[in-house]
Amino acid sequence: MITWDESKRRKVLKDHGVDIAKIEDILDDPFAFDYEDDEHSRAENRRVIVGKTAAYGLVVMIYVVRGENTHCVTARRAERWMARIYEKQRKRY
């Protein structure tokens, strides 16, 4: 389950055109790749996942795990370099 702060959801939708409420299926993408985001958080173990969503196609989501929930910090459409890595990953299977 993805959780988020409602004010942050509205900001991400305005700034990046991605509604956090519509990207939960990113966690189900078998070709998604995930890595630690060591540079941006010392308080929590921040992670990045790049995967496909039904609503927006390829998306990058920054998140933290809080208990059993995946808490979305922010999201946006994936950059070209991320798309290239994603396609490499997908072709491996």
WOUR-V653502 format. One record per pair of residues at least 12 apart in sequence whose ideal C-beta (glycine too) atoms are under 8 Angstrom apart, sorted by the first residue. I is the first residue (numbers start at 1). J is the second residue. Records with the same first field share a line. If there is no record, write none. Layout:
I->J / J
This chain:
1->24 / 68 / 69 / 70
2->20 / 23 / 24 / 27 / 63 / 69 / 70 / 71 / 72
3->66 / 69 / 70 / 71 / 72
4->20 / 21 / 71 / 72
8->20 / 72 / 73 / 74
9->21
12->74 / 75 / 76
16->74 / 75 / 76 / 77
17->56 / 77
18->56 / 59 / 75 / 76 / 77
19->55
20->61 / 72 / 75
22->53 / 54 / 55 / 56
23->53 / 55 / 56 / 59 / 61 / 72 / 75
25->52 / 53 / 54
26->49 / 51 / 52 / 53 / 59 / 61
27->49 / 51 / 70
29->51 / 52 / 53
30->93
31->51 / 52 / 86 / 89 / 90 / 93
32->49 / 50 / 51 / 52 / 86
33->49 / 50 / 51 / 85 / 86 / 89
34->47 / 48 / 49 / 50
35->47 / 48
36->48
37->62
40->62
41->64
44->64
45->64 / 65
46->62 / 63 / 64 / 73
47->62 / 63 / 64 / 65
48->60 / 61 / 62 / 63
49->61 / 63
50->78 / 82 / 85 / 86
51->86
52->86
56->77
57->77
58->77 / 78 / 82 / 83 / 86
59->75 / 76 / 77 / 78
60->75 / 76 / 77 / 78 / 79 / 82
61->74 / 75
62->74 / 75
